[in-house]
């Protein structure tokens, strides 16, 4: 299984995380290299229209869920007011995300997800560590 997420920080450099979970009998180096290959492909080709639509739908669902809770909505308004000096941006955020193109994703991948900028961390169970 593979997934990715951003860990935005209010000040300083934010983090992009890619999680890869391999079955114990699989070659981790091969899985790591395949993940890098997919990032390189994303940098060249961008996401497919279906991938981009799926991510936008997932963001919209999560965003609207956050806005439905008063405590999350208050945190978001506070964040946009203090970090961006624009509390009204909360009302435009979903539209901003919907406007992102595949080319913009590819360019962001080139800018922010270079293999030379990564740190690699492996977690292994004792049993899988003893087998290697």
C-alpha positions as CSV (number, residue, x, y, z in Angstrom):
1,X,0.0,0.0,0.0
2,X,1.2,3.5,-0.6
3,X,-0.1,6.9,0.4
4,X,1.1,10.5,0.6
5,X,0.3,13.5,2.7
6,X,1.5,17.0,3.4
7,X,2.3,18.2,6.8
8,X,2.0,22.0,6.5
9,X,3.8,24.0,9.1
10,X,2.8,27.6,9.9
11,X,6.4,28.8,9.8
12,X,9.4,27.2,8.2
13,X,9.6,24.3,5.7
14,X,6.6,22.0,5.5
15,X,7.0,18.3,5.0
16,X,5.7,16.0,2.3
17,X,5.4,12.4,3.4
18,X,5.1,9.3,1.2
19,X,4.2,6.1,3.1
20,X,4.9,2.7,1.6
21,X,3.8,-0.5,3.4
22,X,5.3,-3.6,2.0
23,X,4.5,-7.2,2.9
24,X,7.3,-8.8,4.9
25,X,8.5,-11.1,2.1
26,X,8.8,-8.2,-0.4
27,X,12.1,-6.5,-1.3
28,X,12.0,-3.0,0.3
29,X,14.7,-1.6,-1.9
30,X,12.7,-2.6,-5.0
31,X,9.6,-1.0,-3.5
32,X,11.5,2.1,-2.6
33,X,12.9,2.4,-6.2
34,X,9.4,1.8,-7.7
35,X,8.1,4.7,-5.5
36,X,10.8,7.0,-6.8
37,X,10.0,5.9,-10.4
38,X,6.4,6.9,-9.8
39,X,7.3,10.3,-8.4
40,X,9.6,10.9,-11.5
41,X,6.7,9.9,-13.8
42,X,4.4,12.3,-11.9
43,X,7.0,15.1,-12.4
44,X,7.0,14.4,-16.2
45,X,3.4,13.4,-17.0
46,X,1.4,14.9,-14.0
47,X,-1.6,12.9,-12.7
48,X,-4.2,11.5,-15.0
49,X,-7.5,13.3,-15.1
50,X,-9.1,10.5,-13.1
51,X,-6.4,10.7,-10.4
52,X,-6.7,14.4,-10.2
53,X,-10.5,14.2,-10.0
54,X,-10.3,11.6,-7.2
55,X,-7.9,13.7,-5.2
56,X,-10.0,16.8,-5.6
57,X,-13.1,14.9,-4.5
58,X,-11.3,13.5,-1.5
59,X,-10.1,17.0,-0.5
60,X,-13.6,18.4,-0.9
61,X,-15.1,15.7,1.3
62,X,-12.5,16.3,4.0
63,X,-12.7,20.1,3.7
64,X,-16.5,20.1,4.1
65,X,-16.3,17.6,7.0
66,X,-13.9,20.0,8.7
67,X,-16.2,23.0,8.1
68,X,-19.2,21.1,9.5
69,X,-17.7,21.0,12.9
70,X,-17.6,24.4,14.7
71,X,-14.3,23.8,16.4
72,X,-12.6,22.9,13.1
73,X,-14.2,25.8,11.4
74,X,-13.0,28.2,14.1
75,X,-9.4,26.8,13.8
76,X,-9.5,27.3,10.0
77,X,-10.8,30.8,10.3
78,X,-8.1,31.6,12.9
79,X,-5.4,30.0,10.7
80,X,-6.4,32.0,7.6
81,X,-6.6,35.2,9.6
82,X,-3.2,34.8,11.3
83,X,-1.1,33.0,8.7
84,X,-2.6,34.4,5.5
85,X,-4.1,37.6,6.8
86,X,-7.3,36.7,5.0
87,X,-10.0,35.0,7.1
88,X,-12.4,35.1,4.0
89,X,-10.1,32.7,2.2
90,X,-11.8,29.9,4.0
91,X,-14.7,30.6,1.6
92,X,-12.5,30.4,-1.5
93,X,-10.3,27.4,-0.6
94,X,-12.4,24.7,-2.2
95,X,-12.6,26.7,-5.4
96,X,-8.8,27.2,-5.3
97,X,-8.3,23.4,-5.1
98,X,-10.7,22.8,-7.9
99,X,-8.7,25.0,-10.2
100,X,-5.4,23.1,-9.8
101,X,-4.3,21.5,-13.1
102,X,-2.3,18.4,-13.9
103,X,0.5,20.6,-15.1
104,X,0.6,22.4,-11.8
105,X,0.8,19.1,-10.0
106,X,3.7,18.1,-12.2
107,X,5.5,21.3,-11.6
108,X,5.0,21.1,-7.8
109,X,6.4,17.5,-8.0
110,X,9.5,18.8,-9.8
111,X,9.9,21.6,-7.3
112,X,9.1,19.8,-4.0
113,X,9.5,16.0,-4.5
114,X,13.0,15.5,-5.8
115,X,14.6,12.2,-4.9
116,X,17.7,14.1,-3.9
117,X,15.7,15.8,-1.2
118,X,14.3,12.7,0.5
119,X,15.0,11.0,3.8
120,X,14.3,7.3,3.9
121,X,13.2,5.6,7.1
122,X,12.3,1.9,7.4
123,X,10.3,0.3,10.2
124,X,10.6,-3.4,10.4
125,X,9.0,-6.0,12.7
126,X,11.5,-8.1,14.6
127,X,10.6,-11.1,12.5
128,X,11.2,-9.3,9.2
129,X,14.4,-7.8,10.5
130,X,15.7,-11.3,11.4
131,X,14.8,-12.7,8.0
132,X,16.9,-10.0,6.1
